[in-house]
Amino acid sequence: MTASNRVLDTATLRSMHPADLAKVFEECDPSLHGELLSRLDDEKRADLLIHLDPMDRQQLLEQTSVREIAELIGELESDDAADVLGDLEEDTVVRVLEVREASEPEEAEELRELLKYPKDSAGGLMQVEVASIRQSASSTEAIQALRSWQDDVENMHFIFVVDDEDRFIGTVRMARLALAEPHTPIADLMEIKFVEVRPTIDQEEVARVFAKYDIISLAVTDEESRLLGRILVDDVVEVMEEEADEDAYRMVGSDAEELLYGDRPFKISLIRLPWLVVNLVGGFCTGLLLWIFQATLEETIALVAFVPVITAMGGNVGSQSAMIVIRGYATGRIDPSAVSTTVVREGSIGLFMGLLCGGVIGLVSVAWLGDPTLGIVVGSAMFAAMSVATAIGALAPVAFRRIGVDPAIAAGPFVTTANDITGILIYMLTATALLS
């Protein structure tokens, strides 16, 4: 059955998971989008909105009235509602919240607070719907409270416990609460808190906390440990996917922003061009170096045959080292205060690989051209180029991080271009010194 046929099948649409519904929406003809949406209730339309890719969601929001958007975000949890509002123009957000405030003033105020946090922070991931109870309560009171929360709080894995001043002090697991005797003090069921985060920390740090402690929900608190909200593991999975995509785009000189311009090649070209210009300048520099050393090349024309392999090997090992350091930063395996250990290790690896590859290419050149001196030149240049390239690859992310630039950029055009230039320079200097 085609996507266009499914659009006309109301029963099928209403029974589908929002993720599958989003796939149907993206695959069907745009002329059928209106009919598809008309067959869904507000809750299903709101869930669909969250599961659409950024470009389709933006297009759908542009075609939706302010009042309809206000109704849709009313069906969403606060973190998802804030994400939708974050895709809108500022004046549209103001009008949507004004409409929402007329019926749900408390919800509108909560959304205003959430929108103050950057999208890539813990506050941007946080939802304010939290099941919490005071330490002085009993298990019976907690179960009664659960019944009143069932329509407002989803995915209740445990209850957050607070003191009389709303400071987060621990949690009670649902299974333990369900099995507890009536009127058991919550204090007897509570597990003392072991981790919480502030709303301003970066989402990558949030993901590391989830991975480290193997948790499914995380408390977000203010400076005095008052409970502000929670972050669920499903949002963190999305963060991991986003961060991986972002790093992948940046390492090839692009940006995830191009997803918003799927059908606008000119816009995408403008995003990709800056780093291509870096490569272009690097190409001119390597060409200039070859021109400067043209006398050496004319004297031993066979040198030209090894230019590609030396630059390629330098670029490859440099990119490897950069990637190791970048992923170490991203996963927390590398402590920024002790990065010198990693740099020294990568440098040692570069020396060993350079020695091995230099020896191989030197022997190959002697066997091929029958000139031992040329073999020494090529082998020595390969050794030096790979050693330097590894050092550049390891140091570039460190330097970028210290000046406040995303280290992922260092694994892309920057390292490749820098290693092309240094590789050619080392090769030509070695040849000039040994063959003169």
VMD Tcl script that draws the C-alpha trace (Angstrom):
set ca {
  {0.00 0.00 0.00}
  {1.47 3.37 -0.96}
  {1.81 6.33 1.37}
  {-0.79 8.26 -0.63}
  {-3.30 5.42 -0.15}
  {-2.64 5.28 3.58}
  {-3.40 8.99 3.83}
  {-7.00 8.19 2.86}
  {-7.29 5.38 5.42}
  {-8.37 7.17 8.60}
  {-8.43 4.06 10.77}
  {-4.87 3.15 9.79}
  {-3.63 6.67 10.39}
  {-5.10 6.88 13.87}
  {-3.63 3.54 14.91}
  {-0.11 4.28 13.70}
  {2.80 5.21 15.93}
  {3.77 8.89 15.47}
  {7.19 7.89 14.10}
  {5.57 5.76 11.39}
  {3.03 8.48 10.75}
  {5.85 10.97 10.23}
  {7.38 8.62 7.66}
  {4.06 8.50 5.77}
  {3.82 12.29 5.92}
  {7.33 12.73 4.52}
  {6.81 10.20 1.71}
  {3.36 11.23 0.50}
  {2.68 13.97 -2.03}
  {2.66 17.44 -0.40}
  {-0.78 18.07 -1.88}
  {-2.12 15.35 0.45}
  {-0.64 16.80 3.65}
  {-3.74 18.85 4.41}
  {-6.00 15.83 4.05}
  {-3.72 13.73 6.24}
  {-3.75 16.30 9.04}
  {-7.50 16.78 8.85}
  {-8.01 13.11 9.71}
  {-5.95 13.30 12.92}
  {-7.01 14.58 16.32}
  {-4.96 17.27 18.09}
  {-2.98 14.81 20.19}
  {-1.92 12.78 17.15}
  {-1.06 15.91 15.17}
  {1.07 17.17 18.05}
  {2.94 13.86 18.29}
  {3.45 13.91 14.51}
  {4.97 17.38 14.77}
  {7.64 16.14 17.18}
  {8.64 13.19 14.98}
  {8.99 15.11 11.70}
  {12.44 16.03 10.47}
  {13.40 19.72 10.98}
  {12.63 20.85 7.42}
  {9.18 19.23 7.27}
  {8.30 20.48 10.75}
  {9.26 24.02 9.84}
  {7.18 23.89 6.65}
  {4.19 22.52 8.56}
  {4.44 25.22 11.22}
  {4.57 27.92 8.55}
  {1.21 26.64 7.25}
  {-0.39 26.46 10.71}
  {-2.20 29.33 12.40}
  {-1.10 30.75 15.75}
  {-4.23 29.44 17.47}
  {-3.70 25.93 16.06}
  {-0.07 25.91 17.19}
  {-1.19 26.98 20.67}
  {-3.65 24.07 20.77}
  {-1.01 21.60 19.56}
  {1.63 22.55 22.14}
  {-1.04 22.10 24.80}
  {-1.02 18.40 23.90}
  {2.75 18.08 24.32}
  {5.01 17.64 27.31}
  {6.78 20.85 28.24}
  {10.17 19.90 26.75}
  {8.63 19.00 23.40}
  {6.44 22.11 23.44}
  {9.52 24.26 24.05}
  {11.30 22.55 21.12}
  {8.39 23.38 18.80}
  {8.32 26.99 19.97}
  {12.07 27.17 19.46}
  {11.54 26.55 15.73}
  {9.27 29.61 15.41}
  {10.01 33.27 14.84}
  {10.19 35.28 18.06}
  {7.05 37.33 17.36}
  {5.12 34.13 16.58}
  {6.26 32.61 19.89}
  {4.96 35.66 21.74}
  {1.56 35.39 20.07}
  {1.32 31.63 20.64}
  {2.08 32.05 24.34}
  {-0.47 34.85 24.63}
  {-3.14 32.51 23.23}
  {-1.99 29.73 25.54}
  {-1.95 32.06 28.53}
  {-5.64 32.82 28.12}
  {-6.54 29.22 28.97}
  {-3.45 27.89 30.79}
  {-1.50 30.78 32.36}
  {0.68 28.51 34.49}
  {1.69 26.40 31.50}
  {2.51 29.50 29.45}
  {4.76 30.81 32.21}
  {6.55 27.45 32.46}
  {7.22 27.51 28.73}
  {8.60 31.06 28.95}
  {11.02 29.86 31.61}
  {12.11 26.87 29.51}
  {12.69 29.05 26.46}
  {15.26 31.07 28.42}
  {17.64 28.11 28.32}
  {19.73 27.30 25.22}
  {18.38 24.35 23.22}
  {21.65 22.47 23.72}
  {21.61 22.78 27.52}
  {20.08 20.67 30.28}
  {17.36 23.30 30.62}
  {16.58 22.90 26.93}
  {16.07 19.15 27.45}
  {14.19 19.46 30.72}
  {10.48 18.91 31.20}
  {8.77 20.46 34.19}
  {6.18 17.68 34.59}
  {7.68 15.90 37.58}
  {6.25 13.45 40.11}
  {7.59 14.71 43.45}
  {6.56 14.26 47.06}
  {7.80 15.48 50.41}
  {10.03 13.35 52.59}
  {7.49 13.59 55.43}
  {4.73 11.87 53.38}
  {3.76 8.19 53.56}
  {3.50 5.50 50.90}
  {-0.30 5.76 51.01}
  {-0.16 9.50 50.29}
  {2.33 8.91 47.49}
  {0.06 6.37 45.78}
  {-2.89 8.77 46.07}
  {-0.73 11.48 44.51}
  {0.21 9.14 41.67}
  {-3.44 8.74 40.74}
  {-3.80 12.51 40.47}
  {-0.66 12.79 38.31}
  {-1.52 10.09 35.77}
  {-2.90 12.55 33.19}
  {-0.10 15.10 33.61}
  {3.11 13.13 34.09}
  {4.13 10.38 31.68}
  {6.92 7.82 32.03}
  {7.02 7.83 35.83}
  {9.92 5.54 36.64}
  {10.29 6.85 40.16}
  {9.13 9.69 42.38}
  {11.49 12.52 43.26}
  {11.61 13.25 46.98}
  {12.02 16.83 48.24}
  {12.29 18.42 51.67}
  {10.04 21.15 53.06}
  {11.87 23.77 50.96}
  {11.51 21.77 47.72}
  {15.17 20.76 47.71}
  {15.84 17.48 45.92}
  {17.09 14.84 48.36}
  {16.37 11.44 46.79}
  {14.07 9.13 44.83}
  {11.61 6.29 45.40}
  {11.35 3.57 42.77}
  {7.85 2.69 41.61}
  {8.31 -1.02 42.29}
  {9.39 -0.34 45.86}
  {6.47 2.01 46.43}
  {3.97 -0.49 45.02}
  {5.23 -3.25 47.33}
  {5.46 -1.08 50.45}
  {3.09 -1.54 53.37}
  {0.41 1.17 53.74}
  {1.54 4.28 55.63}
  {5.23 3.40 55.30}
  {7.25 6.64 55.65}
  {8.71 7.81 52.34}
  {11.98 8.41 54.19}
  {12.23 4.64 54.74}
  {11.70 3.90 51.03}
  {13.88 6.67 49.65}
  {17.26 6.21 47.99}
  {19.56 9.14 48.72}
  {20.32 11.22 45.61}
  {23.67 10.56 43.94}
  {23.50 12.85 40.92}
  {21.73 15.99 39.73}
  {22.54 18.65 37.13}
  {22.09 22.38 36.75}
  {19.96 23.64 33.84}
  {22.86 25.53 32.25}
  {25.22 22.60 31.60}
  {25.78 21.44 28.02}
  {23.70 18.58 26.64}
  {26.84 16.55 25.91}
  {27.65 16.59 29.62}
  {24.08 15.47 30.34}
  {24.56 12.52 27.97}
  {27.79 11.58 29.76}
  {25.98 11.61 33.12}
  {23.32 9.23 31.78}
  {25.99 6.91 30.37}
  {28.13 6.99 33.52}
  {25.34 6.22 35.99}
  {23.16 4.08 33.68}
  {19.99 5.99 34.61}
  {16.69 6.59 32.83}
  {15.73 9.89 34.44}
  {17.79 12.77 35.82}
  {16.85 15.58 38.20}
  {17.52 19.18 37.14}
  {17.97 21.55 40.07}
  {18.92 25.16 40.74}
  {21.95 26.35 42.72}
  {20.17 25.56 46.00}
  {19.16 22.05 44.80}
  {15.49 23.00 44.42}
  {13.87 20.67 41.91}
  {13.16 22.36 38.56}
  {12.36 19.39 36.34}
  {13.69 16.15 34.90}
  {15.39 14.84 31.78}
  {14.37 11.46 30.35}
  {16.66 9.01 28.61}
  {14.73 9.18 25.31}
  {15.70 12.84 24.98}
  {19.32 11.95 25.68}
  {19.30 9.33 22.91}
  {18.22 12.10 20.54}
  {21.04 14.28 21.88}
  {23.60 11.56 21.14}
  {22.30 11.24 17.59}
  {22.35 15.02 17.12}
  {25.88 15.37 18.49}
  {27.16 12.52 16.30}
  {25.52 14.10 13.24}
  {26.88 17.51 14.17}
  {30.44 16.20 14.54}
  {30.17 14.29 11.26}
  {28.99 17.41 9.41}
  {31.70 19.60 10.91}
  {34.45 17.13 10.15}
  {33.66 17.44 6.44}
  {33.31 21.20 6.57}
  {29.51 21.37 6.64}
  {26.77 21.97 9.21}
  {23.58 20.22 10.30}
  {21.79 23.45 9.38}
  {21.77 22.28 5.77}
  {18.98 19.85 6.71}
  {16.72 22.89 6.80}
  {17.58 23.66 3.16}
  {16.96 20.26 1.59}
  {15.60 21.73 -1.65}
  {17.78 24.86 -1.80}
  {21.19 23.96 -3.30}
  {22.44 27.56 -3.22}
  {21.92 27.83 0.56}
  {23.65 24.49 1.14}
  {26.56 25.61 -1.06}
  {27.04 28.72 1.08}
  {27.25 26.52 4.19}
  {29.86 24.20 2.66}
  {32.00 26.75 0.82}
  {34.01 28.32 3.69}
  {35.98 25.16 4.47}
  {36.36 24.36 0.78}
  {38.03 27.75 0.46}
  {40.47 26.60 3.17}
  {41.27 23.55 1.03}
  {41.60 25.75 -2.03}
  {44.11 28.01 -0.28}
  {45.96 24.92 0.92}
  {46.11 23.64 -2.65}
  {47.61 26.94 -3.82}
  {50.19 26.74 -1.02}
  {51.28 23.21 -1.96}
  {51.48 24.26 -5.60}
  {53.61 27.24 -4.59}
  {55.96 24.99 -2.63}
  {56.42 22.69 -5.63}
  {57.15 25.73 -7.80}
  {59.71 27.04 -5.26}
  {61.48 23.67 -5.29}
  {61.21 23.19 -9.05}
  {64.99 23.04 -9.38}
  {65.09 20.00 -7.08}
  {62.26 18.35 -9.00}
  {63.90 19.02 -12.37}
  {67.14 17.50 -11.12}
  {65.40 14.30 -9.95}
  {62.05 14.05 -11.74}
  {61.30 10.72 -10.03}
  {60.55 12.68 -6.84}
  {57.20 13.69 -8.31}
  {55.98 10.09 -8.28}
  {56.02 10.01 -4.47}
  {54.28 13.34 -3.78}
  {50.75 11.82 -3.69}
  {51.63 8.98 -1.31}
  {53.47 11.22 1.16}
  {50.67 13.80 1.32}
  {48.00 11.09 1.50}
  {49.68 9.21 4.35}
  {50.26 12.42 6.28}
  {46.62 13.42 5.86}
  {45.37 10.00 6.92}
  {47.40 9.65 10.13}
  {46.67 13.27 11.04}
  {42.93 12.72 10.68}
  {43.17 9.54 12.75}
  {44.87 11.35 15.63}
  {42.45 14.26 15.46}
  {39.49 11.88 15.55}
  {40.86 10.02 18.60}
  {41.26 13.27 20.55}
  {37.89 14.66 19.46}
  {36.01 11.50 20.44}
  {37.95 11.44 23.70}
  {36.70 14.93 24.47}
  {33.14 14.07 23.42}
  {32.91 10.89 25.51}
  {34.82 12.21 28.51}
  {37.63 9.65 28.16}
  {40.13 12.49 27.83}
  {40.41 14.88 30.74}
  {41.04 18.39 29.32}
  {43.42 19.09 32.21}
  {45.56 16.02 31.39}
  {45.44 16.03 27.60}
  {49.26 16.04 27.33}
  {49.32 12.28 28.00}
  {47.14 11.64 24.95}
  {49.19 14.00 22.77}
  {52.44 12.26 23.78}
  {50.87 8.85 23.11}
  {49.67 9.92 19.66}
  {53.10 11.37 18.92}
  {54.73 8.05 19.82}
  {52.29 6.19 17.60}
  {53.10 8.59 14.76}
  {56.83 7.95 15.14}
  {56.34 4.18 15.04}
  {53.98 4.26 12.04}
  {56.23 6.74 10.25}
  {59.26 4.52 10.81}
  {57.42 1.46 9.50}
  {55.83 3.15 6.46}
  {58.99 5.13 5.72}
  {61.03 1.93 5.68}
  {58.57 0.22 3.36}
  {58.31 3.11 0.88}
  {62.10 3.56 0.95}
  {62.71 -0.09 0.04}
  {60.03 0.05 -2.66}
  {61.60 3.14 -4.24}
  {65.06 1.53 -4.25}
  {63.71 -1.65 -5.84}
  {61.73 0.37 -8.38}
  {64.25 3.06 -9.35}
  {67.53 1.44 -8.30}
  {68.73 4.58 -6.50}
  {69.57 4.11 -2.77}
  {69.88 7.86 -2.19}
  {66.39 8.45 -3.54}
  {65.16 5.64 -1.29}
  {66.64 7.39 1.75}
  {65.03 10.69 0.69}
  {61.57 9.18 0.23}
  {61.75 7.02 3.37}
  {63.04 9.86 5.56}
  {60.44 12.28 4.22}
  {57.65 9.76 4.84}
  {58.87 9.18 8.41}
  {59.08 12.90 9.19}
  {55.82 13.81 7.43}
  {53.80 11.15 9.25}
  {55.34 12.03 12.62}
  {54.58 15.73 12.20}
  {51.09 15.03 10.81}
  {50.22 12.92 13.87}
  {51.37 15.71 16.17}
  {49.30 18.27 14.25}
  {46.27 15.99 14.33}
  {46.53 15.52 18.09}
  {47.30 19.15 18.93}
  {44.77 20.84 16.62}
  {41.64 19.79 18.61}
  {43.36 20.87 21.84}
  {44.18 24.28 20.39}
  {40.69 24.73 18.93}
  {39.09 23.84 22.25}
  {41.23 26.34 24.15}
  {40.20 29.21 21.88}
  {36.53 28.25 22.21}
  {36.05 26.60 18.80}
  {34.41 23.17 18.41}
  {37.30 20.64 18.19}
  {35.34 18.61 15.61}
  {36.32 21.21 13.01}
  {39.96 20.24 13.48}
  {39.43 16.74 12.07}
  {38.19 18.07 8.75}
  {39.69 20.42 6.21}
  {42.05 22.12 8.68}
  {44.13 19.04 9.50}
  {44.06 17.77 5.91}
  {45.22 21.10 4.50}
  {47.88 21.67 7.17}
  {49.30 18.19 6.67}
  {49.38 18.55 2.87}
  {51.45 21.71 3.22}
  {53.81 20.33 5.88}
  {54.17 17.02 4.02}
  {55.24 18.72 0.78}
  {57.56 21.09 2.67}
  {59.26 18.24 4.55}
  {59.62 16.17 1.36}
  {61.14 19.00 -0.65}
  {63.50 20.10 2.14}
  {64.67 16.51 2.65}
  {65.22 16.03 -1.09}
  {67.09 19.33 -1.42}
  {69.32 18.54 1.56}
  {70.18 14.97 0.58}
  {70.35 15.26 -3.20}
  {72.23 18.54 -3.51}
}
mol new
graphics top color blue
foreach p $ca { graphics top sphere $p radius 0.5 }
foreach p [lrange $ca 0 end-1] q [lrange $ca 1 end] { graphics top cylinder $p $q radius 0.2 }
display resetview
